[in-house]
Amino acid sequence: MAFNTILRILRRALFGALGGAAMLAAACAPVGAAEETQAAPPAETAIDRHPVSGLEVIDVEVVSGEERHPFRVEVAASAEEQAKGLMFRTEMGENEGMLFPSYTPQARSFWMKNTPMSLDIIFIGTDGKITNIAANTVPYSTDSVPSSGLTSAVLELVAGRAAELGIEPGDEVIYTIP
């Protein structure tokens, strides 16, 4: 047999085998397999949300001497959430509150416009310690309630709660923003 004839026979055998294997592989794959067998999205960690505001709720602890005071607080993370704060809310539990984190340390000032309940506004310095407390704020007041320096966050509690628990400037506030 001539060399060219042998070469043609080998090519046909090779391409035939490859073509058959390709057809067999195609026959084994279900139609639309790429679309139908997409991986499920990763499971999200359950986020605790407040039933009224829908904001994320986290644990905050105020360390006052040997005492540790735990709170469950809503996190007003965005500018819009911080602007609304506790406006229009008529009640809050004694161990609840709202945290206003400052992503860049800054002096903060709050008011009580459209807020029907009195609050204790606790300003937290960049070292995590309370710098000042505006206790028993006046509902609906448009008077400015300022921090006494740069803050990393502000914590609002039901009016009188800070005094009741002995929370005062210099106490440490512990929390983690997710």
C-alpha positions as CSV (number, residue, x, y, z in Angstrom):
1,M,0.0,0.0,0.0
2,A,1.2,3.4,-0.8
3,F,2.2,5.8,2.0
4,N,-0.6,8.3,1.0
5,T,-3.2,5.6,1.2
6,I,-2.1,4.6,4.7
7,L,-2.1,8.2,5.8
8,R,-5.7,8.7,4.5
9,I,-6.9,5.6,6.4
10,L,-5.2,6.8,9.6
11,R,-6.8,10.3,9.3
12,R,-10.2,8.8,8.7
13,A,-9.9,6.5,11.7
14,L,-8.6,9.3,13.9
15,F,-11.2,11.9,12.9
16,G,-13.9,9.2,13.0
17,A,-13.0,8.3,16.5
18,L,-12.8,11.9,17.6
19,G,-16.1,12.8,15.9
20,G,-17.8,9.8,17.5
21,A,-16.5,10.7,20.9
22,A,-17.6,14.3,20.5
23,M,-21.1,13.1,19.4
24,L,-21.2,10.7,22.3
25,A,-20.3,13.5,24.8
26,A,-22.9,15.8,23.2
27,A,-25.5,13.1,23.5
28,C,-24.8,12.7,27.2
29,A,-25.2,16.4,28.1
30,P,-28.8,17.4,28.7
31,V,-30.2,20.1,26.5
32,G,-29.8,23.5,28.2
33,A,-27.6,21.9,30.9
34,A,-25.6,25.1,31.4
35,E,-28.8,27.1,32.2
36,E,-30.5,24.4,34.2
37,T,-27.7,23.4,36.5
38,Q,-26.5,26.8,37.7
39,A,-25.0,26.7,41.1
40,A,-27.4,27.9,43.9
41,P,-26.4,31.3,45.3
42,P,-24.4,31.2,48.5
43,A,-26.6,31.2,51.6
44,E,-26.8,34.6,53.2
45,T,-26.3,35.0,56.9
46,A,-29.5,35.9,58.5
47,I,-29.6,39.5,59.5
48,D,-31.7,40.5,62.5
49,R,-34.0,43.3,61.5
50,H,-36.2,45.6,63.6
51,P,-39.9,44.9,63.1
52,V,-40.8,48.6,62.8
53,S,-37.9,50.3,61.0
54,G,-36.5,47.3,59.1
55,L,-33.0,48.4,60.1
56,E,-30.4,45.9,61.1
57,V,-30.2,45.2,64.8
58,I,-26.9,44.6,66.6
59,D,-25.7,44.1,70.2
60,V,-24.1,47.1,72.0
61,E,-22.7,46.9,75.4
62,V,-21.9,49.9,77.7
63,V,-19.2,49.2,80.3
64,S,-19.7,51.4,83.3
65,G,-17.2,50.5,86.0
66,E,-17.7,46.9,86.8
67,E,-21.2,46.9,85.3
68,R,-22.0,45.8,81.7
69,H,-25.2,47.0,80.2
70,P,-26.4,45.2,77.1
71,F,-28.6,46.7,74.4
72,R,-30.1,45.6,71.1
73,V,-29.9,48.6,68.8
74,E,-31.0,49.5,65.3
75,V,-28.2,50.7,63.1
76,A,-28.9,53.8,61.1
77,A,-26.1,53.2,58.6
78,S,-26.9,55.4,55.6
79,A,-27.3,59.1,55.4
80,E,-31.0,58.7,54.8
81,E,-31.5,56.3,57.7
82,Q,-29.6,58.8,60.0
83,A,-31.7,61.7,58.8
84,K,-34.9,59.9,59.8
85,G,-33.5,58.3,63.0
86,L,-36.3,57.8,65.5
87,M,-38.6,60.4,64.0
88,F,-42.3,59.5,64.4
89,R,-41.6,56.6,66.7
90,T,-43.7,56.6,69.8
91,E,-42.1,53.8,71.8
92,M,-38.9,51.9,72.3
93,G,-37.9,49.1,74.8
94,E,-35.8,49.9,77.8
95,N,-32.9,47.9,76.4
96,E,-33.3,49.0,72.8
97,G,-31.8,52.0,71.0
98,M,-30.5,53.3,67.8
99,L,-26.8,53.7,66.8
100,F,-25.6,56.3,64.3
101,P,-22.1,55.4,63.2
102,S,-19.8,58.1,61.9
103,Y,-17.6,56.5,59.2
104,T,-15.3,59.5,59.4
105,P,-14.8,60.9,62.9
106,Q,-16.7,64.2,63.2
107,A,-18.5,66.6,65.5
108,R,-22.2,65.6,65.5
109,S,-25.4,67.6,66.3
110,F,-28.9,66.2,66.7
111,W,-32.4,67.6,67.1
112,M,-35.7,66.2,68.1
113,K,-37.8,67.4,65.2
114,N,-40.7,65.0,64.6
115,T,-39.6,62.8,67.5
116,P,-42.5,62.4,70.0
117,M,-40.5,60.6,72.7
118,S,-37.8,61.9,74.9
119,L,-34.3,60.4,74.5
120,D,-30.9,60.2,76.0
121,I,-28.4,61.0,73.2
122,I,-25.0,59.5,74.0
123,F,-22.0,60.8,72.0
124,I,-19.2,58.2,71.6
125,G,-15.7,59.5,71.0
126,T,-13.1,58.1,68.6
127,D,-11.6,56.1,71.5
128,G,-15.0,54.3,72.0
129,K,-15.7,56.2,75.3
130,I,-18.7,58.4,76.0
131,T,-17.8,62.1,75.6
132,N,-21.1,63.6,76.6
133,I,-24.7,62.7,77.2
134,A,-27.7,64.9,76.3
135,A,-30.2,63.5,78.8
136,N,-34.0,63.7,78.6
137,T,-34.2,65.6,75.3
138,V,-37.3,67.6,74.6
139,P,-39.7,65.9,72.1
140,Y,-40.2,67.9,68.8
141,S,-37.5,70.4,69.7
142,T,-35.5,71.9,66.9
143,D,-32.8,73.0,69.3
144,S,-29.4,71.6,68.4
145,V,-27.9,69.0,70.7
146,P,-24.2,68.8,69.9
147,S,-21.3,66.5,70.8
148,S,-18.4,67.9,72.8
149,G,-15.9,66.7,70.2
150,L,-15.3,64.2,67.5
151,T,-17.5,61.2,67.5
152,S,-17.3,57.7,66.1
153,A,-21.0,57.1,66.8
154,V,-24.0,58.3,68.6
155,L,-26.3,56.1,70.7
156,E,-29.9,57.0,71.4
157,L,-31.7,55.4,74.3
158,V,-35.1,55.9,76.0
159,A,-34.9,59.1,78.1
160,G,-33.6,58.6,81.7
161,R,-32.1,55.1,80.9
162,A,-28.5,56.4,81.1
163,A,-29.0,57.9,84.6
164,E,-31.0,54.8,85.7
165,L,-28.0,52.6,84.8
166,G,-25.3,55.0,86.0
167,I,-24.0,55.4,82.4
168,E,-21.8,58.5,82.2
169,P,-19.0,60.2,80.2
170,G,-15.9,58.1,80.2
171,D,-17.8,54.8,80.0
172,E,-16.8,52.5,77.2
173,V,-19.3,51.5,74.4
174,I,-18.6,48.2,72.6
175,Y,-20.1,47.2,69.3
176,T,-19.2,45.8,65.9
177,I,-20.7,47.2,62.7
178,P,-21.2,44.2,60.3
